[in-house]
C-alpha cells in the first residue's frame, strides 16, 4: 500500500461532560497538528498516490471550518464530547465528502482509504481510519 501525508494545524476551544475529564470539563483551548494520510494499492498513471497540492488544499479547507471556533457553540457538535478521537473522525469524514465530490481530482478515484491523526502534543495523539 502506498501513502502520502499532508499536515495542517487547528486551534479550538471546547469543554467536556463527564467526571472522567476532570478539569477539562471547563472551557479550555486545544491546538492540534492534523495529519491526513491517503492510501492506495497502486500508484496512478502519473506515479503518485494523489496530488499533494490538492490534498493540502482540501485538508486546509476542512480545518478552516473548525479553526478558531468554540466547538461548544457550533450546532454540529451540540451534545457531543469533541474528543481528539471524535474530531479525527469528523475531519476524515469531511475529507471523504470532498474527495467524493472531486476535490482531489480524477486521480483520487482509486484511493483505498484515509487516516486522520490529531496530535495533541509530542506524547499524545489519536487517529481515525476509514475506507474510501
For each residue, the residues with C-beta under 8 A, 3 or more apart:
1: 39 40 41 112
2: 39 40 41 42 43 49
3: 37 38 39 40 49
4: 37 38 48 49 50 52 55
5: 35 36 37 38
6: 35 36 52 55 56 59
7: 33 34 35 36 59
8: 33 34 56 59 60 63
9: 31 32 33 34 63
10: 31 32 34 63 66 67 87 118
11: 29 30 31 32 67 68
12: 29 30 32 66 67 68 69 70 71 82 87
13: 27 28 29 30 69 70 71 72
14: 27 28 30 70 71 72 77 82
15: 24 25 26 27 28 72
16: 21 24 25 81 82 83
17: 21 25 81
18: 21 25 81
19: 22 25
20:
21: 16 17 18 24 25 81
22: 19 25
23: 26 28
24: 15 16 21 28
25: 15 16 17 18 19 21 22
26: 15 23
27: 13 14 15 70 72
28: 13 14 15 23 24
29: 11 12 13
30: 11 12 13 14 84 120
31: 9 10 11
32: 9 10 11 12 84 87 118 119 120
33: 7 8 9 118 119
34: 7 8 9 10 59 63 91 116 117 118 119
35: 5 6 7 115 116 117 119
36: 5 6 7 55 59 91 92 95 114 115 116
37: 3 4 5 114 115 116 117
38: 3 4 5 49 50 55 104 108 111 113 114
39: 1 2 3 49 111 112 113 114 115
40: 1 2 3 43 44 49 50 110 111 112
41: 1 2 110 112
42: 2 110
43: 2 40 46 47 48 49
44: 40 47 48 49 50 107 110
45: 107
46: 43 107
47: 43 44
48: 4 43 44 51 52 107
49: 2 3 4 38 39 40 43 44 111
50: 4 38 40 44 54 55 104 105 107 108 111
51: 48 54 55 104 105 107
52: 4 6 48 55 56
53: 56 57
54: 50 51 57 58 103 104 105 108
55: 4 6 36 38 50 51 52 58 59 104
56: 6 8 52 53 59 60
57: 53 54 60 61 103
58: 54 55 61 62 95 98 99 103 104
59: 6 7 8 34 36 55 56 62 63 91 95
60: 8 56 57 63 64
61: 57 58 64 65 98 103
62: 58 59 65 66 91 94 95 98
63: 8 9 10 34 59 60 66 67 91
64: 60 61 67
65: 61 62 94
66: 10 12 62 63 69 71 87 90 91
67: 10 11 12 63 64
68: 11 12
69: 12 13 66 73 74
70: 12 13 14 27 73 74
71: 12 13 14 66 74 77 82
72: 13 14 15 27 77
73: 69 70
74: 69 70 71 77 78
75: 78
76: 90
77: 14 71 72 74 80 82
78: 74 75
79:
80: 77 86
81: 16 17 18 21 86
82: 12 14 16 71 77 86 87
83: 16 86 87 126
84: 30 32 87 88 118 120 124 125 126
85: 88 89 126 128
86: 80 81 82 83 89 90
87: 10 12 32 66 82 83 84 90 91 118
88: 84 85 91 92 116 117 118 126 127 128
89: 85 86 92 93 116 128 130
90: 66 76 86 87 93 94
91: 34 36 59 62 63 66 87 88 94 95 116 118 128
92: 36 88 89 95 96 114 115 116 128 129 130
93: 89 90 96 97 130
94: 62 65 90 91 97 98
95: 36 58 59 62 91 92 98 99 114 116
96: 92 93 99 100 114 130 132
97: 93 94 100 101
98: 58 61 62 94 95 101 103 104
99: 58 95 96 102 103 104 108 111 114 132
100: 96 97
101: 97 98
102: 99 105 106 108
103: 54 57 58 61 98 99 108
104: 38 50 51 54 55 58 98 99 107 108 111
105: 50 51 54 102 108
106: 102 109
107: 44 45 46 48 50 51 104 110
108: 38 50 54 99 102 103 104 105 111
109: 106
110: 40 41 42 44 107
111: 38 39 40 49 50 99 104 108 114 132
112: 1 39 40 41 131 132
113: 38 39 129 130 131 132
114: 36 37 38 39 92 95 96 99 111 129 130 132
115: 35 36 37 39 92 127 128 129 130
116: 34 35 36 37 88 89 91 92 95 127 128
117: 34 35 37 88 125 126 127
118: 10 32 33 34 84 87 88 91 125 126 127
119: 32 33 34 35 122 124 125
120: 30 32 84 124 125 126
121: 124 125
122: 119
123:
124: 84 119 120 121
125: 84 117 118 119 120 121
126: 83 84 85 88 117 118 120
127: 88 115 116 117 118
128: 85 88 89 91 92 115 116
129: 92 113 114 115
130: 89 92 93 96 113 114 115
131: 112 113
132: 96 99 111 112 113 114
